[in-house]
Amino acid sequence: MRTLLAAVTVALASATGAAAQARDSAAQADSIRLARERQVIDSLAMVIRSLEGRVDSLVRAGGAPAGRVPQAQTARTAGAYMNVGFDGLADAGWSTEPDVGSLQRGDHDPLVSGFTIPNMELTLDGAVDPYFRGFVDIVYKLEPNGETGVELEEAYFLTTSLFGSLQLRGGQFFTEFGRQNQQHPHAWALVDQPLVLNRMFGPEGLRSQGARLSWLLPTSWYTEAMVSVLNSAGGTTFSFRSDESAEIHGGEPVTRPVRRPQDLLVVPRLATSVDLTATQTLLVGVSAAFGPNNSGPDARTQIYGVDLYWKWKSARASAGFPFLSLQGEALVRRYDAAARVSAADTAVTLPEERLTDRGMYAQLLWGVKPRVVAGLRGEFVGGNTGAFASDLRADRFRLSPNLTWYPSEFSKVRLQYNYDDRKGLGIDHSLWFQFEFTLGAHAAHKF
């Protein structure tokens, strides 16, 4: 009898354990299934966003079939949804330069040896109605001292149905100057901001409040002309009416309110793209920026730039690989500094002079195989001698090889080495590791 009871007890225990294991296996299977379904939903959301952008472009170009575009739709069906995305960047590494901030001057560069959080973006966007789209980008970051910084990086609207292939953007946004200035850090091909963009536009790039009007020209290939009119004051208009521009000219900044149209910042751009072959595409652009600077009541700044992007993708490509791409930009700045009182010694008056800076970068990317990209960037900046010797205008050269692995379309791992040569300061070496993750739907980026 006891033997029978023991056997029954063992059988019940075994059945209970098997049931528990079955429940655990089922729960694990459900978790995997839900994760996969979430990835599919996120992927479909990104595809829908891309298609919406293409439809908007067709409408602007007059490519939509007649009678298909609603003219009097006023219901708020378009504004009933909003995409929410979050993108995080984390850096870790080391440099032979103890003051990493003097070497890495970009606001979203790694600024300390060790660990840093240079950029966390919360994005909101969607269709307001049949005529407008809205976009908001809020950035969180950790300063070198560990304090949290928050800024409204971009907030603007876009028209979707203006006549004559025109489009209007209004609000605060990154200005379309060259290739990289309007890109967010998670879209960069390397860990840090190019030296020449930092020299011309400051650590945060060129962005401000204003409006941009673009025109898609009626050519058989892509050609777009645009002009932005913006406020010329603030830290994100570094070469113009920024208080921080004293680091360029060395004088006490002059207060210059907006009294006339010439006190605003004007940024024109022309870009065109052609398919060289069935596997090669070339995009070329020219840009300029004109506005006042605060070295004197009538002083002005001019910046000119040319950019190029070439891409080859194999006719037998799988998931976009293999590919080769080359991107480069060259810029020159003419900063007309007025006679000004030295910020270091008020008894000294610095002379009127033109401070000229120039620089360029070129970066080559090789898509070795799906999810693996090798890159190399070379760059230099330099300037003429002025009455004020600024460290920001010293000659510099940098060479940066890197390797990027994408575990999925929602994450990225990057390793980069920097060789820096600063005139008068010597050579430094840095090694940076970067990890990125994306949650939810995130805005697509231009080709």
C-alpha positions in Angstrom: 0.0 0.0 0.0 2.8 2.4 0.9 4.5 1.5 -2.3 1.3 2.4 -4.2 0.9 5.7 -2.4 4.6 6.6 -3.1 4.1 5.8 -6.8 1.0 7.9 -7.0 2.8 10.8 -5.2 5.7 10.6 -7.6 3.4 10.5 -10.6 1.5 13.6 -9.4 4.7 15.5 -8.7 6.0 14.6 -12.2 2.7 15.7 -13.7 2.7 19.0 -11.8 6.3 19.7 -12.8 5.5 18.9 -16.4 2.5 21.2 -16.3 4.6 24.0 -14.8 7.3 23.5 -17.5 4.6 23.6 -20.2 3.2 26.8 -18.7 6.7 28.3 -18.6 7.3 27.2 -22.2 4.0 28.6 -23.3 4.7 31.9 -21.6 8.2 32.1 -23.2 6.6 31.3 -26.6 4.0 34.1 -26.0 6.7 36.5 -25.1 8.8 35.7 -28.2 5.6 35.9 -30.3 4.7 39.3 -28.8 8.2 40.6 -29.3 8.2 39.5 -33.0 4.7 41.1 -33.5 5.9 44.4 -32.0 8.9 44.4 -34.4 6.6 43.7 -37.3 4.3 46.5 -36.2 7.2 48.9 -35.8 8.6 48.0 -39.2 5.2 48.5 -40.8 4.9 51.9 -39.1 8.3 52.9 -40.6 7.2 51.7 -44.1 3.9 53.7 -43.8 5.9 56.8 -42.8 8.2 56.4 -45.8 5.2 56.0 -48.1 3.5 59.0 -46.7 6.7 61.1 -47.4 6.7 59.8 -51.0 3.1 60.6 -51.5 3.7 64.1 -50.2 6.6 64.5 -52.7 4.4 63.3 -55.5 1.7 65.8 -54.6 4.2 68.6 -54.5 5.6 67.5 -57.9 2.2 67.2 -59.4 2.6 63.5 -59.8 -0.7 62.4 -58.1 -3.4 61.3 -60.6 -6.0 63.9 -61.2 -9.0 63.7 -59.0 -7.2 61.6 -56.3 -6.2 64.5 -54.0 -9.0 65.6 -51.8 -9.6 69.4 -52.1 -12.2 70.1 -49.4 -11.5 67.4 -46.8 -11.9 69.1 -43.4 -12.4 66.1 -41.1 -9.6 65.5 -38.6 -8.9 61.9 -39.8 -5.3 62.8 -40.7 -4.6 64.3 -37.3 -6.1 61.4 -35.3 -2.7 59.7 -35.0 0.8 60.7 -33.8 4.0 58.8 -34.1 6.1 58.7 -31.0 9.8 57.6 -31.1 12.7 57.5 -28.8 16.4 57.2 -29.9 19.2 56.8 -27.4 23.0 57.1 -27.9 25.5 56.1 -25.3 29.3 56.6 -25.7 32.3 55.2 -23.9 36.0 55.5 -24.5 39.3 57.2 -23.7 41.6 59.9 -25.1 45.2 60.8 -24.5 44.0 64.4 -24.2 42.9 64.9 -20.5 40.6 67.8 -21.5 38.5 65.8 -24.0 36.2 68.8 -24.5 39.1 70.7 -26.1 39.5 67.9 -28.6 35.8 66.9 -29.2 34.0 70.2 -29.5 30.6 69.0 -30.8 27.7 69.2 -28.4 26.8 65.5 -29.1 30.4 64.3 -29.2 31.9 62.2 -26.4 33.1 64.9 -24.0 34.8 62.9 -21.3 37.0 59.8 -21.0 34.8 57.0 -19.5 31.1 57.0 -20.1 28.7 59.7 -21.4 25.2 60.1 -22.7 25.4 62.6 -25.5 22.0 62.4 -27.0 18.6 61.0 -26.2 15.8 62.1 -28.5 12.1 62.0 -28.0 10.3 62.6 -31.4 6.7 63.4 -32.1 5.3 63.7 -35.5 2.2 63.2 -37.6 -0.3 64.7 -40.1 -2.1 67.7 -38.7 -4.7 67.7 -41.5 -4.6 67.3 -45.3 -2.5 70.4 -45.5 0.1 70.3 -42.8 2.5 67.8 -41.0 4.1 68.6 -37.6 7.4 67.5 -36.1 8.8 67.9 -32.6 12.2 66.8 -31.4 13.2 67.1 -27.7 16.7 66.2 -26.7 18.0 65.0 -23.3 21.7 64.7 -22.6 24.2 64.5 -19.7 26.7 67.3 -19.4 30.4 66.5 -18.6 29.6 67.3 -14.9 26.7 64.8 -14.9 24.0 67.4 -15.0 21.0 66.7 -17.2 20.4 69.1 -20.1 17.1 69.4 -22.0 16.4 71.4 -25.1 13.7 71.8 -27.7 15.9 70.9 -30.7 13.3 71.1 -33.4 9.6 72.0 -33.6 8.1 72.9 -37.0 5.3 72.3 -39.5 5.5 71.3 -43.2 3.0 72.0 -45.8 1.9 69.1 -48.0 -0.3 70.6 -50.8 1.0 74.0 -51.9 0.7 74.9 -55.5 3.5 74.8 -58.0 5.6 72.1 -56.3 6.3 74.5 -53.4 6.7 73.5 -49.8 6.9 75.7 -46.7 8.5 74.9 -43.4 8.1 77.1 -40.3 9.3 76.9 -36.7 12.7 75.9 -35.3 14.7 73.5 -37.4 18.2 72.5 -38.6 19.0 74.6 -41.6 19.5 72.8 -44.9 23.2 73.7 -45.5 25.2 70.9 -47.0 24.6 67.3 -46.2 25.2 66.7 -42.5 24.1 69.8 -40.7 20.4 68.9 -40.8 21.0 65.3 -39.7 20.5 64.2 -36.1 23.4 62.5 -34.4 21.9 59.0 -34.7 22.0 59.4 -38.5 25.7 60.3 -38.5 28.1 57.8 -40.1 30.7 58.5 -37.4 30.6 59.1 -33.7 31.4 62.9 -33.8 30.7 66.1 -35.7 33.0 67.0 -38.6 35.6 69.6 -37.7 34.6 72.0 -40.4 31.0 72.0 -39.4 32.0 72.7 -35.8 34.3 75.5 -37.0 31.6 77.2 -39.1 28.4 76.5 -37.2 29.5 75.8 -33.6 29.0 72.8 -31.4 25.2 72.4 -32.0 25.1 73.0 -35.8 23.2 75.8 -37.6 19.6 75.9 -36.5 17.2 78.7 -35.6 13.7 80.0 -35.7 12.2 81.0 -39.1 10.8 79.8 -42.3 12.1 77.8 -45.3 10.5 77.8 -48.8 11.5 75.1 -51.2 10.7 74.5 -54.9 10.9 71.1 -56.6 11.9 72.1 -60.1 10.1 70.5 -63.1 13.2 68.6 -64.4 13.4 64.9 -65.4 15.8 64.4 -62.5 15.6 65.6 -58.9 16.4 69.3 -58.5 15.3 71.4 -55.5 15.9 75.0 -54.7 15.3 76.4 -51.3 15.9 79.5 -49.1 15.6 79.9 -45.3 15.1 83.1 -43.5 16.0 82.8 -39.8 16.7 84.7 -36.6 20.5 85.3 -36.5 20.9 85.4 -32.7 21.6 82.7 -30.2 24.1 79.9 -29.6 23.0 77.9 -32.6 23.9 80.7 -35.0 27.6 80.6 -33.9 29.1 82.7 -36.8 26.5 85.4 -36.6 24.8 87.3 -33.7 25.8 84.7 -31.1 27.3 85.8 -27.8 29.7 82.9 -28.1 31.1 84.3 -31.3 33.5 86.4 -29.2 35.6 83.2 -29.3 36.1 84.0 -33.0 36.9 87.7 -33.0 38.1 88.2 -29.4 36.1 91.4 -28.8 33.2 92.4 -26.6 30.0 91.4 -28.4 27.9 94.3 -29.6 24.1 94.2 -29.0 22.4 94.2 -32.4 18.6 94.0 -32.4 16.7 93.3 -35.5 15.8 96.6 -37.1 15.8 95.7 -40.8 15.7 92.6 -43.0 19.5 92.6 -43.3 19.6 91.7 -39.6 18.2 88.3 -40.3 20.1 85.2 -41.5 19.5 84.1 -45.1 20.5 80.5 -46.2 19.9 79.6 -49.9 20.6 76.1 -51.2 20.4 74.3 -54.6 20.7 70.4 -54.8 20.4 68.0 -57.7 20.6 64.3 -58.0 21.1 62.0 -61.1 21.3 58.3 -61.6 24.7 57.8 -63.3 23.9 54.1 -64.0 21.4 51.5 -62.8 23.6 51.0 -59.7 25.1 54.5 -59.1 23.6 57.7 -57.9 25.2 61.2 -57.5 23.9 64.1 -55.5 25.6 67.6 -55.6 24.6 70.7 -53.7 25.7 74.3 -53.1 24.8 76.3 -50.1 25.5 79.7 -48.6 24.6 81.7 -45.4 24.6 85.5 -45.1 24.0 87.5 -41.9 25.2 90.0 -39.4 27.8 89.2 -36.7 28.2 91.0 -33.3 31.7 92.2 -33.6 30.3 95.6 -34.7 27.1 97.4 -35.6 27.5 96.8 -39.3 29.8 93.7 -39.4 28.7 90.7 -41.5 29.5 87.0 -42.1 29.4 85.0 -45.3 29.7 81.2 -45.5 29.8 79.2 -48.7 29.7 75.4 -49.1 29.7 72.7 -51.7 28.7 69.1 -51.0 28.8 65.8 -52.8 27.3 62.3 -52.2 27.9 59.3 -54.4 26.6 55.8 -53.8 27.0 52.4 -55.6 24.9 49.5 -54.7 25.4 46.1 -56.3 22.8 44.9 -58.8 22.6 41.7 -56.8 22.3 43.5 -53.5 20.7 41.8 -50.5 19.0 44.0 -47.9 21.0 46.9 -49.5 24.4 45.3 -49.2 27.1 45.4 -50.5 27.4 49.1 -51.2 30.0 51.9 -51.4 29.3 55.6 -50.6 31.4 58.7 -50.6 30.3 61.9 -48.9 32.2 65.2 -48.8 31.8 68.9 -47.9 34.0 71.9 -48.3 33.2 75.2 -46.7 34.8 78.7 -46.4 33.8 81.5 -44.0 34.5 85.2 -44.4 34.0 86.8 -41.0 34.3 90.6 -41.4 35.2 91.7 -37.9 34.8 95.4 -37.0 37.2 97.4 -34.8 36.3 96.2 -31.4 37.3 96.4 -27.7 39.2 93.3 -26.6 37.3 91.0 -24.3 40.6 90.1 -22.5 41.8 93.7 -22.0 39.4 96.7 -22.4 42.3 99.0 -22.9 43.1 97.3 -26.2 41.2 97.9 -29.4 41.4 95.1 -32.0 41.6 96.3 -35.6 39.0 95.9 -38.4 39.9 92.8 -40.3 38.6 89.8 -42.3 39.0 86.5 -40.6 38.9 83.7 -43.2 38.4 80.0 -42.3 38.2 77.0 -44.6 38.0 73.3 -44.3 36.6 70.0 -45.7 35.9 66.4 -44.9 35.5 63.3 -47.0 34.1 60.0 -45.7 33.9 56.6 -47.4 31.5 53.9 -46.3 31.7 50.2 -47.3 28.7 48.0 -46.7 30.7 44.8 -46.3 27.7 42.6 -45.8 24.2 42.9 -44.3 24.4 44.9 -41.0 28.2 45.5 -41.2 29.6 48.8 -42.4 33.3 50.0 -42.4 34.0 53.7 -42.6 36.9 56.1 -42.9 36.8 59.9 -42.7 39.6 62.4 -43.3 39.2 66.1 -42.5 41.1 69.4 -41.9 40.3 73.0 -41.0 42.5 76.1 -41.0 42.3 79.9 -40.9 44.3 83.0 -41.5 46.2 84.9 -38.8 44.2 87.5 -37.0 44.8 90.1 -34.3 43.2 87.7 -31.8 44.8 84.2 -31.5 41.8 81.9 -31.0 42.2 78.2 -30.2 39.0 77.7 -32.1 40.7 78.9 -35.4 43.9 76.8 -35.1 44.8 74.4 -37.9 43.7 70.8 -37.3 43.7 67.4 -39.0 41.8 64.3 -38.1 41.7 60.7 -39.5 38.9 58.4 -38.2 38.4 54.8 -39.2 35.4 53.0 -37.7 33.3 49.8 -37.8 29.6 49.6 -37.3 27.4 46.6 -36.7 23.6 46.7 -36.7 22.2 43.7 -34.7 18.8 44.9 -36.1 17.2 48.0 -37.6 16.5 49.1 -34.0 20.1 49.0 -32.6 23.6 49.9 -33.5 27.1 49.2 -32.2 30.1 51.3 -33.3 33.8 51.4 -32.7 35.9 54.4 -33.8 39.5 55.5 -33.5 40.5 59.2 -33.9 44.0 60.4 -34.8 44.1 64.2 -34.1 46.9 66.6 -35.0 46.4 70.1 -33.7 48.9 72.7 -34.8 51.0 73.9 -31.8 49.5 71.3 -29.5 50.6 68.0 -30.9 49.0 64.6 -31.7 46.3 62.8 -29.7 44.7 59.4 -30.0 41.2 58.5 -29.0 39.1 55.3 -29.0 35.3 55.5 -28.8 32.6 52.9 -28.5 29.0 53.9 -29.2 25.7 52.1 -28.7 22.3 53.2 -30.1 18.8 51.9 -29.6 15.5 52.9 -31.0 12.0 52.6 -29.5 8.8 53.1 -31.4 8.6 54.7 -34.8 11.3 57.1 -35.7 11.4 59.7 -38.5 13.0 58.5 -41.8 16.0 60.4 -43.1 16.8 61.8 -46.5 18.8 59.8 -49.0 
